[in-house]
Amino acid sequence: MITAPQLRAARALLGIDQRRLAELSGLSVPTIQRMEASEAMIRGNVDSLMKLIAALEAAGIELIGEGATSQAGGRGVRLKAGLNPARISGVDEAEAEVGWSLP
């Protein structure tokens, strides 16, 4: 399916905000916000996920699954296997798992 980081990266590549993605997909802004706040794989009902993916694909986004290759040319981003984004951002791994940090 699609992960929250993929969704945020897709929006960044398109240069759109959550409100515009909500308009394109027919979903509400709070739904987009919840999807982007997911830990890893986006949770939601199947209809909402299909609307989201269809809107991204119609806008020109190709979602690339783990270990898959891109079927077409174009720009994109991909995390290297085994990379922990929390490590790069300076967030402690335990803090990243629970979604908060100590002062």
C-alpha positions as CSV (number, residue, x, y, z in Angstrom):
1,M,0.0,0.0,0.0
2,I,1.4,3.4,1.1
3,T,3.3,4.6,4.1
4,A,3.0,7.9,5.9
5,P,6.6,9.0,4.8
6,Q,5.7,8.1,1.1
7,L,2.6,10.2,1.4
8,R,4.5,13.2,2.8
9,A,7.2,12.8,0.1
10,A,4.6,12.6,-2.6
11,R,3.0,15.8,-1.5
12,A,6.4,17.4,-1.3
13,L,7.2,16.3,-4.9
14,L,3.9,17.7,-6.1
15,G,4.4,20.9,-4.1
16,I,0.9,20.7,-2.6
17,D,-0.4,21.1,0.9
18,Q,-2.8,18.8,2.8
19,R,-5.8,20.9,1.8
20,R,-5.0,20.5,-1.9
21,L,-4.5,16.8,-1.5
22,A,-7.9,16.5,0.3
23,E,-9.5,18.4,-2.6
24,L,-7.9,16.1,-5.2
25,S,-8.8,12.9,-3.4
26,G,-12.2,13.8,-2.2
27,L,-11.2,13.2,1.4
28,S,-11.2,15.6,4.4
29,V,-8.2,17.5,5.6
30,P,-8.4,15.7,9.0
31,T,-8.4,12.4,7.2
32,I,-5.2,13.4,5.3
33,Q,-3.7,14.6,8.6
34,R,-4.5,11.3,10.3
35,M,-3.0,9.3,7.4
36,E,0.2,11.4,7.5
37,A,0.5,10.9,11.3
38,S,0.4,7.1,11.0
39,E,3.5,5.3,12.3
40,A,4.3,3.4,9.1
41,M,1.7,2.0,6.8
42,I,-1.3,4.3,6.5
43,R,-4.3,3.1,8.3
44,G,-7.8,3.9,7.1
45,N,-10.7,2.3,5.4
46,V,-10.1,0.8,2.0
47,D,-12.3,3.3,0.1
48,S,-10.3,6.3,1.5
49,L,-7.0,4.6,0.7
50,M,-8.0,3.9,-2.8
51,K,-9.2,7.5,-3.3
52,L,-5.8,8.7,-2.0
53,I,-3.7,6.5,-4.2
54,A,-5.9,7.2,-7.2
55,A,-5.5,11.0,-6.6
56,L,-1.7,10.7,-6.2
57,E,-1.4,8.5,-9.4
58,A,-3.6,10.9,-11.4
59,A,-1.3,13.8,-10.2
60,G,1.8,11.9,-11.5
61,I,3.1,10.0,-8.5
62,E,4.3,6.5,-8.9
63,L,4.3,4.6,-5.6
64,I,7.3,2.2,-5.4
65,G,7.0,-0.7,-3.0
66,E,9.8,-2.2,-0.9
67,G,12.3,-3.9,-3.1
68,A,10.4,-2.9,-6.3
69,T,11.9,-1.1,-9.3
70,S,10.3,2.0,-10.9
71,Q,8.5,1.1,-14.2
72,A,9.0,4.6,-15.7
73,G,11.5,7.4,-15.7
74,G,11.1,10.6,-13.6
75,R,12.3,12.0,-10.4
76,G,11.6,10.5,-7.1
77,V,13.0,9.6,-3.7
78,R,13.6,6.3,-1.9
79,L,15.0,5.4,1.5
80,K,17.9,2.9,1.5
81,A,17.0,-0.4,3.0
82,G,17.6,-0.5,6.8
83,L,17.8,3.2,7.2
84,N,16.2,4.6,10.3
85,P,15.1,8.2,9.6
86,A,14.8,8.9,13.3
87,R,18.6,8.4,13.6
88,I,19.3,11.0,11.0
89,S,16.9,13.6,12.5
90,G,18.6,13.3,15.9
91,V,15.5,11.7,17.6
92,D,16.3,8.8,19.9
93,E,14.9,5.5,18.5
94,A,12.8,4.8,21.6
95,E,11.4,8.3,21.5
96,A,10.6,7.9,17.8
97,E,8.6,4.7,18.5
98,V,6.3,6.4,21.0
99,G,6.2,9.7,19.1
100,W,7.5,12.1,21.7
101,S,10.7,13.2,23.3
102,L,11.8,14.4,26.7
103,P,12.8,18.0,27.2
